[in-house]
Amino acid sequence: MAEKSVAWTSFRTLEPNPYPYTPMTQSILERGVETSSLAGVGSRGPPTTFHRGYLYLNVEELRWILGCFADVPEEVLLQYLGDEADVAFDRISIRPSLRGLALVASEGSQPARMALHGLTVERRLPDRPAVEPLSDAALLGLVDTHQEFLTEMIGAHVLFSGLAEAYAASVERLLPGSPSRRRIQALVSTWTETKTAEMARRGAALESDERRGAFLEAFGHRCPREMEIAVPRWREKPGTLRQGTSVVRPDATGEPITTDSTGTDSEGGLGRTLARLALYPGSLLERLRENPKNEWLKSYAYLRDLLLDIGRRATVSGHLGAPEDVFYLSFGTARRLLSEPPSRRYTRRRVARAKHEHERNERYSPPLFVDRDFQPIERGPRREESGLSGLGVSEGRVSGRAIVARSPEDVDLSGKSVDAERAILVTEFTDAGWTPLFFQVDGLVMERGSLLSHGSIVAREAGIPAVVNANGAMERIDTGDRIAVDAEAGSIRLLDR
């Protein structure tokens, strides 16, 4: 199918989501993206849509937004994302340098000025809901406060994700098979102190109650499939957090893994240029993407608590069968349960239909791309006689037994000991809920991802070889198979076949 017919691309490469979203999550994300001033920079159509519960981005819209920066001089863009760029967690403040803003205002195009000015966000994180019962009016007020906050922050996060992904893709295209690829794999790291890197280091050793408690205090608002508001957070079900008591990798000390970021190597100026291209914009974009996300996920978790409170009240009134049914309603309908409640029969029938549709969508394997009529246009897996190929994102080589899993709960490392054969995790993609596992395995293979995806970042932090974009890996590899992963060549060989 011609490329010009491609209208939508799966968000899964940026924000891994192996399951379809519930109606509540859809309504929150849609409002966050479509009503944000950041998403409104372009004019080529709606920025997002949902197909069978999965979020898709408008390819033309994303390309148009990224194209806004094509005529901005490189030194202006680098200055905008200069060393002053930071995140203040008391006010979710994304602050590029003031000089960079001034340069963009004077030298950038009108669309670029609109987009970059919009990326200076400063919003106060709403408070966590009070423990004592709230009146209906107070509860609705807090619900609206968190939704308003999330509307702006989700829109900012989507655009930062697009920009970060664009930088990662440009570096990957620059380095097909060259010796510098290994250098970039090491350099494009988490040395900019993202919350993802901190979570990886602190999740490396959770063998004591004290460490697990400290981890939950810092990251209890996160969990596997964290973009889905219906999923319980770690703080609600601590038992779902892998505690890492079986094996801790020798380098999992909890100390930062230092990376040489000077950009000097045997290729001299080329190495420095590539480091500048990859590290300076890419790593700062990664920080500006991930650090605010960690904070707005707190608001997301607080909103979950508030919605469950609405669900409990609606269960007492007979509108819902259980508090969790509230997530099968849209945000607006759930809010009406306390202000202008519809009939009990209407609400229960709507929940039943949404549950049936959600179960149907869970049996569906969504393609990476769909056309304007939402027909799949994804290419099949690239097969090789002796193995699979992909993109190496964390250098090194490792051989061992494969553990194939679609969720962190499916990973069984109980039989692994220090002397046992090395374990290599094979999955479609990962998110925050997989983080503690990375320091218990010795290699990673993912079907999706890029240099700046979650699995790539944490694999580099853990110091394990990783290959992503290995199409068909879960189809070709079974748990227990012996495989060899060469991240420098981007290859996976099946040793027993």
ZAMARGU-4260 file (C-alpha; in steps of 0.2 Angstrom, whole numbers, plus 5000, padded with zeros to 4 digits):
<rodrens>
0) 5000/5000/5000 | 5006/5017/4995 | 5014/5027/5010 | 5003/5042/5006 | 4988/5032/5011
5) 4995/5029/5029 | 4985/5040/5041 | 4988/5033/5058 | 5003/5025/5068 | 5002/5015/5084
10) 5007/5024/5099 | 5014/5008/5106 | 5032/5012/5100 | 5032/5027/5111 | 5021/5022/5126
15) 5020/5004/5126 | 5002/4998/5129 | 5000/4979/5126 | 4981/4980/5131 | 4967/4991/5124
20) 4961/5005/5134 | 4945/5006/5144 | 4932/5020/5140 | 4938/5030/5155 | 4956/5030/5149
25) 4951/5034/5131 | 4941/5049/5136 | 4955/5056/5148 | 4969/5054/5135 | 4958/5060/5120
30) 4954/5076/5130 | 4972/5078/5135 | 4979/5077/5118 | 4965/5085/5107 | 4961/5100/5118
35) 4980/5104/5123 | 4987/5120/5115 | 5002/5109/5110 | 4992/5097/5100 | 4983/5112/5092
40) 4999/5118/5084 | 4996/5109/5068 | 4981/5110/5056 | 4981/5093/5047 | 4967/5084/5056
45) 4964/5076/5073 | 4980/5071/5082 | 4974/5055/5089 | 4960/5042/5087 | 4956/5025/5095
50) 4954/5009/5085 | 4947/4995/5095 | 4953/5003/5111 | 4971/5006/5105 | 4978/5024/5103
55) 4984/5029/5086 | 4993/5045/5081 | 4989/5055/5065 | 5005/5052/5055 | 5003/5068/5044
60) 4999/5078/5060 | 5015/5072/5069 | 5026/5075/5053 | 5019/5092/5051 | 5023/5097/5069
65) 5040/5090/5068 | 5042/5099/5051 | 5040/5115/5061 | 5057/5113/5067 | 5066/5110/5051
70) 5070/5129/5047 | 5075/5132/5065 | 5094/5134/5065 | 5103/5120/5075 | 5111/5132/5087
75) 5094/5140/5091 | 5086/5123/5095 | 5101/5117/5105 | 5101/5133/5115 | 5082/5131/5118
80) 5086/5114/5125 | 5101/5121/5134 | 5109/5117/5150 | 5096/5127/5160 | 5082/5116/5154
85) 5076/5107/5170 | 5060/5100/5179 | 5054/5107/5195 | 5043/5094/5203 | 5034/5106/5215
90) 5026/5114/5200 | 5029/5103/5185 | 5039/5116/5177 | 5047/5113/5160 | 5059/5127/5158
95) 5070/5129/5142 | 5083/5142/5143 | 5077/5160/5142 | 5090/5164/5129 | 5084/5150/5118
100) 5066/5156/5119 | 5072/5173/5114 | 5081/5166/5099 | 5067/5155/5093 | 5055/5171/5094
105) 5067/5180/5083 | 5074/5167/5071 | 5061/5153/5071 | 5046/5150/5060 | 5029/5155/5066
110) 5024/5136/5069 | 5040/5133/5078 | 5038/5148/5089 | 5020/5142/5093 | 5026/5124/5097
115) 5042/5129/5107 | 5033/5142/5117 | 5020/5130/5121 | 5033/5118/5128 | 5036/5130/5142
120) 5023/5122/5154 | 5021/5127/5173 | 5007/5119/5182 | 5005/5115/5200 | 5002/5097/5204
125) 4985/5095/5212 | 4985/5088/5230 | 4981/5070/5234 | 4963/5067/5239 | 4960/5069/5258
130) 4958/5053/5268 | 4942/5059/5276 | 4925/5058/5266 | 4921/5072/5254 | 4905/5079/5250
135) 4899/5076/5232 | 4902/5094/5227 | 4920/5093/5234 | 4923/5077/5226 | 4918/5083/5209
140) 4929/5099/5212 | 4944/5088/5214 | 4940/5077/5200 | 4939/5092/5188 | 4955/5100/5195
145) 4965/5084/5191 | 4957/5082/5174 | 4962/5100/5170 | 4980/5097/5175 | 4981/5081/5165
150) 4974/5089/5150 | 4989/5100/5148 | 5002/5088/5154 | 4997/5074/5143 | 4997/5085/5127
155) 5014/5091/5132 | 5020/5073/5135 | 5014/5067/5118 | 5023/5081/5109 | 5039/5078/5118
160) 5038/5059/5114 | 5036/5063/5096 | 5051/5075/5096 | 5062/5062/5106 | 5057/5048/5095
165) 5062/5059/5079 | 5079/5062/5086 | 5082/5044/5090 | 5076/5039/5073 | 5088/5051/5065
170) 5103/5044/5074 | 5098/5026/5070 | 5097/5031/5051 | 5114/5040/5052 | 5123/5024/5059
175) 5118/5009/5049 | 5131/4996/5054 | 5145/5009/5056 | 5158/5007/5071 | 5150/5023/5078
180) 5134/5014/5082 | 5142/5005/5097 | 5148/5022/5103 | 5130/5030/5102 | 5123/5015/5110
185) 5133/5019/5125 | 5131/5037/5124 | 5112/5039/5122 | 5110/5034/5140 | 5101/5040/5155
190) 5115/5051/5161 | 5103/5066/5161 | 5095/5058/5177 | 5078/5054/5171 | 5065/5047/5183
195) 5066/5031/5173 | 5084/5029/5177 | 5081/5032/5195 | 5067/5019/5195 | 5079/5007/5187
200) 5093/5009/5200 | 5081/5009/5215 | 5072/4994/5208 | 5088/4984/5206 | 5088/4978/5224
205) 5071/4976/5233 | 5076/4962/5245 | 5072/4971/5261 | 5056/4978/5268 | 5065/4995/5270
210) 5070/4996/5252 | 5053/4990/5246 | 5045/5003/5256 | 5056/5017/5250 | 5053/5012/5232
215) 5034/5012/5235 | 5035/5029/5243 | 5044/5036/5227 | 5036/5026/5213 | 5020/5018/5221
220) 5009/5028/5209 | 5016/5018/5195 | 5013/5000/5189 | 5013/4989/5173 | 5001/4997/5160
225) 5002/5013/5169 | 4993/5023/5155 | 4978/5013/5159 | 4969/5021/5174 | 4959/5005/5178
230) 4975/4995/5183 | 4979/4996/5202 | 4995/5006/5206 | 5009/4997/5215 | 5005/5006/5231
235) 4987/4997/5230 | 4994/4980/5227 | 5012/4979/5233 | 5013/4961/5230 | 5013/4963/5211
240) 5030/4972/5213 | 5043/4959/5209 | 5054/4960/5224 | 5070/4954/5216 | 5075/4941/5230
245) 5082/4927/5219 | 5096/4935/5210 | 5103/4953/5209 | 5116/4956/5196 | 5133/4960/5202
250) 5132/4978/5194 | 5115/4981/5202 | 5123/4991/5217 | 5110/5005/5217 | 5124/5017/5211
255) 5122/5027/5195 | 5131/5018/5180 | 5143/5032/5174 | 5144/5035/5155 | 5158/5044/5146
260) 5148/5058/5138 | 5163/5068/5130 | 5159/5061/5113 | 5178/5058/5109 | 5183/5042/5101
265) 5194/5035/5087 | 5183/5044/5074 | 5187/5061/5082 | 5176/5075/5075 | 5163/5063/5069
270) 5161/5055/5086 | 5159/5072/5094 | 5146/5078/5081 | 5136/5062/5083 | 5137/5064/5102
275) 5131/5082/5100 | 5116/5076/5089 | 5112/5061/5100 | 5115/5067/5117 | 5112/5085/5118
280) 5094/5086/5111 | 5090/5068/5113 | 5094/5065/5131 | 5087/5082/5136 | 5071/5078/5127
285) 5071/5061/5136 | 5072/5070/5153 | 5059/5083/5148 | 5047/5069/5142 | 5050/5057/5157
290) 5052/5068/5172 | 5035/5077/5170 | 5027/5061/5166 | 5032/5053/5182 | 5024/5068/5191
295) 5008/5069/5181 | 5006/5050/5184 | 5004/5055/5202 | 4989/5065/5197 | 4983/5051/5187
300) 4984/5039/5202 | 4975/5052/5213 | 4961/5054/5199 | 4959/5035/5200 | 4956/5036/5219
305) 4943/5049/5216 | 4934/5040/5202 | 4934/5024/5213 | 4925/5035/5226 | 4912/5040/5213
310) 4911/5021/5209 | 4908/5016/5227 | 4894/5029/5229 | 4886/5024/5212 | 4887/5006/5218
315) 4877/5011/5234 | 4864/5020/5223 | 4862/5005/5212 | 4869/5013/5196 | 4885/5001/5196
320) 4887/4983/5200 | 4905/4987/5208 | 4915/5002/5210 | 4928/4996/5197 | 4914/4997/5184
325) 4916/5016/5184 | 4931/5014/5172 | 4919/5007/5159 | 4911/5023/5157 | 4918/5039/5150
330) 4924/5053/5161 | 4909/5064/5157 | 4897/5050/5161 | 4905/5045/5177 | 4905/5063/5183
335) 4886/5064/5179 | 4883/5050/5192 | 4885/5063/5206 | 4878/5078/5197 | 4864/5073/5185
340) 4864/5054/5186 | 4856/5044/5172 | 4844/5030/5175 | 4851/5014/5183 | 4846/5004/5169
345) 4855/5015/5156 | 4871/5015/5166 | 4872/4996/5169 | 4868/4992/5151 | 4882/5004/5145
350) 4894/4996/5157 | 4889/4979/5150 | 4892/4984/5132 | 4908/4992/5136 | 4915/4976/5145
355) 4909/4965/5131 | 4918/4977/5118 | 4934/4977/5129 | 4935/4958/5130 | 4933/4958/5111
360) 4947/4970/5109 | 4959/4961/5121 | 4958/4946/5108 | 4964/4957/5094 | 4982/4960/5090
365) 4983/4978/5083 | 4995/4982/5069 | 5008/4995/5070 | 5000/5005/5056 | 4982/5007/5049
370) 4976/5017/5034 | 4962/5030/5034 | 4949/5016/5034 | 4958/5007/5049 | 4964/4992/5039
375) 4981/4984/5044 | 4996/4989/5033 | 5009/4981/5044 | 5023/4971/5035 | 5025/4953/5041
380) 5040/4948/5052 | 5057/4948/5043 | 5063/4930/5044 | 5081/4924/5042 | 5087/4906/5041
385) 5097/4906/5057 | 5088/4919/5067 | 5081/4937/5069 | 5088/4954/5066 | 5083/4971/5074
390) 5091/4986/5082 | 5105/4985/5095 | 5101/4998/5108 | 5112/4992/5123 | 5129/4985/5118
395) 5136/4968/5122 | 5133/4950/5118 | 5125/4936/5128 | 5119/4918/5126 | 5107/4909/5137
400) 5089/4903/5139 | 5074/4913/5133 | 5060/4918/5145 | 5045/4923/5134 | 5032/4934/5142
405) 5019/4947/5138 | 5018/4954/5156 | 5029/4955/5170 | 5018/4944/5181 | 5022/4930/5168
410) 5041/4930/5171 | 5046/4916/5183 | 5064/4918/5189 | 5062/4907/5205 | 5073/4893/5198
415) 5087/4905/5193 | 5103/4905/5203 | 5120/4913/5201 | 5127/4898/5193 | 5112/4894/5182
420) 5112/4898/5163 | 5109/4916/5159 | 5091/4921/5156 | 5086/4932/5142 | 5069/4941/5142
425) 5059/4940/5126 | 5044/4951/5125 | 5034/4963/5114 | 5038/4979/5123 | 5040/4985/5141
430) 5034/4999/5152 | 5038/5005/5170 | 5031/4989/5178 | 5045/4978/5171 | 5059/4989/5178
435) 5064/4978/5193 | 5066/4963/5182 | 5079/4971/5171 | 5092/4968/5185 | 5088/4949/5186
440) 5090/4945/5168 | 5105/4945/5157 | 5098/4951/5140 | 5083/4958/5132 | 5074/4955/5115
445) 5059/4966/5111 | 5048/4966/5095 | 5045/4985/5097 | 5055/5000/5102 | 5069/5012/5098
450) 5084/5020/5106 | 5073/5030/5118 | 5060/5018/5122 | 5058/5011/5140 | 5066/4995/5137
455) 5081/5002/5129 | 5084/5015/5143 | 5083/5003/5157 | 5093/4990/5148 | 5108/5002/5146
460) 5105/5007/5165 | 5106/4989/5170 | 5121/4985/5158 | 5113/4971/5149 | 5113/4968/5130
465) 5097/4972/5121 | 5090/4971/5103 | 5073/4979/5099 | 5062/4979/5083 | 5065/4961/5082
470) 5049/4957/5072 | 5042/4940/5075 | 5053/4936/5090 | 5039/4930/5101 | 5032/4919/5087
475) 5050/4911/5083 | 5056/4909/5101 | 5049/4898/5115 | 5053/4899/5133 | 5068/4888/5137
480) 5075/4890/5119 | 5094/4893/5119 | 5098/4910/5110 | 5112/4921/5107 | 5110/4940/5107
485) 5122/4951/5098 | 5117/4969/5102 | 5132/4976/5092 | 5126/4967/5076 | 5108/4968/5081
490) 5105/4950/5079 | 5097/4935/5088 | 5102/4917/5084 | 5092/4902/5089 | 5106/4890/5095
495) 5096/4874/5096 | 5088/4874/5078
</rodrens>
